Amino acid sequence: MAIDTTNPQNRSKQFFIFLLTNQFMPDDASNEDISSSVESGGIGILTNFVNNFLSRQMKHGGVGLVYKNKTQQSAAEYGLNANVQFLNDRMIFETNIGYYDDNTSNGGKASIDNFYGDFSLEYLITKKGNWRVKVYNFNDQYVLESYKRIPGVGLALMYQQEFNNKNDFSEAFKDAKLDLKKKEKKNKKKNK
């Protein structure tokens, strides 16, 4: 892809195309290619606006729409992302469902492979949310040899801790040791 940066008019054109489409256009690109890319960029801006509006309206979660035009590099995509928190924000449900409109595969016919859907349900065991249990189903794992999707289904027990610096990291371990010592003392008192 050759881009002429010596021509000021071309630099301006490339700048605005890059702002709208997040990619540069080759100098030999047709007006149809440019129009399609600008349309895709405009739809992306509109989709982001709608998603931000919807997220602000929801108190305990968010919803996002996915709409991408078909380009030379990728298929069209239509989807929905959602996350909802309930049970006093201790239960978190997340999903990502959609459809890839790829007319090049399967003789141009829609296939079950064109649909995707992921979900996870997470419960915060402790009030701080450090200990969690999660049930999930993800379909975005591929076997390299066959390029087929393999669902990832599972149950996980997780511990999550955030640290801002090295001191926070060491303090967390000190707190954990103190908690263990307190529990040991309680157990000894119960056994007596």
C-alpha positions as CSV (number, residue, x, y, z in Angstrom):
1,M,0.0,0.0,0.0
2,A,1.7,3.2,-1.2
3,I,0.7,6.5,0.2
4,D,2.0,9.8,-1.2
5,T,2.9,12.0,1.7
6,T,4.5,14.7,-0.5
7,N,1.2,16.1,-1.7
8,P,-0.5,18.4,0.9
9,Q,-4.0,17.6,-0.5
10,N,-3.4,13.9,-0.2
11,R,-2.1,14.3,3.4
12,S,-5.3,16.1,4.3
13,K,-7.4,13.4,2.6
14,Q,-5.5,10.6,4.4
15,F,-5.8,12.4,7.7
16,F,-9.6,12.7,7.5
17,I,-10.0,9.1,6.2
18,F,-7.8,7.9,9.1
19,L,-10.0,9.8,11.6
20,L,-13.2,8.3,10.3
21,T,-12.0,4.7,9.5
22,N,-9.0,4.1,11.7
23,Q,-7.0,3.1,8.6
24,F,-5.2,4.7,5.7
25,M,-6.3,4.3,2.1
26,P,-3.9,3.5,-0.8
27,D,-3.6,6.3,-3.3
28,D,-5.1,4.1,-6.0
29,A,-8.2,3.4,-4.0
30,S,-11.5,4.0,-5.9
31,N,-14.1,6.4,-4.7
32,E,-16.3,3.4,-3.9
33,D,-13.6,2.0,-1.5
34,I,-13.3,5.4,0.2
35,S,-17.0,5.9,0.4
36,S,-17.5,2.4,1.9
37,S,-14.8,3.0,4.5
38,V,-16.1,6.4,5.5
39,E,-19.6,4.9,5.8
40,S,-18.3,2.2,8.0
41,G,-16.5,4.8,10.1
42,G,-19.6,6.9,10.4
43,I,-21.6,3.8,11.5
44,G,-19.0,3.0,14.1
45,I,-19.2,6.6,15.5
46,L,-23.0,6.3,15.6
47,T,-22.9,2.9,17.2
48,N,-20.5,4.2,19.9
49,F,-22.8,7.1,20.6
50,V,-25.9,4.8,21.0
51,N,-23.8,2.4,23.3
52,N,-22.7,5.3,25.5
53,F,-26.3,6.6,25.7
54,L,-27.6,3.2,26.7
55,S,-24.9,2.6,29.3
56,R,-25.7,5.9,31.0
57,Q,-29.4,5.0,31.2
58,M,-28.8,1.6,33.0
59,K,-28.3,1.7,36.7
60,H,-26.9,-1.8,37.3
61,G,-25.3,-2.8,34.0
62,G,-24.8,-1.9,30.4
63,V,-25.8,-2.8,26.9
64,G,-23.8,-2.4,23.7
65,L,-24.8,-2.8,20.1
66,V,-22.3,-4.2,17.6
67,Y,-22.7,-3.2,13.9
68,K,-19.8,-3.4,11.5
69,N,-20.1,-3.1,7.7
70,K,-18.5,-5.6,5.5
71,T,-15.1,-4.6,4.2
72,Q,-12.5,-6.2,2.0
73,Q,-10.8,-7.4,5.2
74,S,-13.7,-8.5,7.3
75,A,-17.3,-9.7,7.3
76,A,-20.3,-7.7,8.4
77,E,-21.1,-8.2,12.1
78,Y,-24.3,-7.7,14.1
79,G,-24.4,-8.3,17.8
80,L,-25.3,-7.4,21.3
81,N,-23.1,-7.1,24.4
82,A,-24.8,-6.9,27.8
83,N,-23.8,-7.0,31.5
84,V,-26.2,-6.9,34.4
85,Q,-25.5,-6.8,38.1
86,F,-28.1,-7.9,40.6
87,L,-28.4,-9.3,44.2
88,N,-26.9,-6.1,45.6
89,D,-24.2,-6.2,42.9
90,R,-23.0,-9.7,44.1
91,M,-24.1,-11.5,40.9
92,I,-22.8,-10.4,37.5
93,F,-24.1,-11.7,34.2
94,E,-22.3,-10.9,31.0
95,T,-23.1,-11.9,27.4
96,N,-21.9,-11.3,23.9
97,I,-24.1,-12.7,21.1
98,G,-24.1,-12.0,17.4
99,Y,-23.9,-12.9,13.8
100,Y,-21.1,-12.7,11.2
101,D,-22.5,-12.1,7.7
102,D,-19.8,-13.7,5.7
103,N,-21.1,-14.5,2.3
104,T,-17.8,-16.0,1.1
105,S,-18.0,-19.1,3.3
106,N,-20.4,-22.0,2.8
107,G,-21.4,-21.0,-0.7
108,G,-22.9,-17.7,0.4
109,K,-25.4,-19.4,2.7
110,A,-26.0,-18.7,6.3
111,S,-24.6,-21.3,8.7
112,I,-24.7,-22.0,12.4
113,D,-20.9,-21.2,12.3
114,N,-21.9,-17.6,11.5
115,F,-23.5,-17.2,15.0
116,Y,-21.6,-16.6,18.1
117,G,-22.6,-16.4,21.8
118,D,-20.6,-16.2,25.0
119,F,-21.9,-15.9,28.6
120,S,-20.6,-15.8,32.1
121,L,-22.3,-15.8,35.4
122,E,-20.2,-14.7,38.3
123,Y,-21.0,-14.6,42.1
124,L,-19.0,-12.6,44.6
125,I,-18.6,-14.9,47.6
126,T,-17.1,-12.3,49.8
127,K,-18.4,-8.7,50.3
128,K,-15.2,-7.2,49.0
129,G,-15.5,-9.4,45.9
130,N,-12.0,-11.0,46.3
131,W,-13.4,-14.6,46.2
132,R,-15.6,-15.4,43.3
133,V,-17.2,-18.3,41.6
134,K,-17.8,-18.2,37.8
135,V,-19.7,-20.3,35.3
136,Y,-18.9,-19.6,31.7
137,N,-19.3,-20.6,28.1
138,F,-17.1,-19.1,25.4
139,N,-17.0,-19.9,21.7
140,D,-14.0,-17.9,20.6
141,Q,-11.4,-20.6,20.9
142,Y,-10.1,-22.1,17.7
143,V,-8.2,-25.3,16.8
144,L,-5.4,-24.0,14.6
145,E,-5.3,-27.1,12.3
146,S,-9.0,-27.0,11.4
147,Y,-10.1,-23.4,12.1
148,K,-13.2,-24.6,13.9
149,R,-14.6,-23.1,17.0
150,I,-14.5,-25.2,20.1
151,P,-16.6,-24.1,23.0
152,G,-14.9,-23.4,26.3
153,V,-17.3,-24.3,29.1
154,G,-16.3,-24.3,32.7
155,L,-16.6,-23.5,36.4
156,A,-14.0,-21.5,38.1
157,L,-13.1,-20.4,41.7
158,M,-11.2,-17.2,41.6
159,Y,-9.3,-14.9,43.9
160,Q,-8.9,-11.3,42.8
161,Q,-6.9,-8.6,44.5
162,E,-5.9,-5.2,43.1
163,F,-2.6,-3.5,44.0
164,N,-1.6,0.1,43.3
165,N,2.1,-0.4,44.3
166,K,4.5,-2.8,46.0
167,N,3.5,-1.7,49.5
168,D,-0.2,-2.6,48.8
169,F,1.0,-6.0,47.6
170,S,2.9,-6.8,50.8
171,E,0.1,-5.4,53.0
172,A,-2.4,-7.8,51.4
173,F,-0.2,-10.8,52.4
174,K,0.1,-9.5,55.9
175,D,-3.7,-9.1,56.2
176,A,-4.1,-12.6,54.9
177,K,-1.7,-14.0,57.5
178,L,-3.6,-12.2,60.3
179,D,-6.9,-13.6,59.0
180,L,-5.4,-17.1,59.1
181,K,-4.1,-16.7,62.6
182,K,-7.5,-15.4,63.8
183,K,-9.2,-18.4,62.3
184,E,-6.7,-20.8,63.9
185,K,-7.4,-19.3,67.3
186,K,-11.2,-19.6,66.8
187,N,-10.8,-23.3,65.8
188,K,-8.6,-24.0,68.9
189,K,-11.2,-22.4,71.1
190,K,-14.0,-24.5,69.5
191,N,-12.0,-27.7,70.0
192,K,-11.4,-27.1,73.7
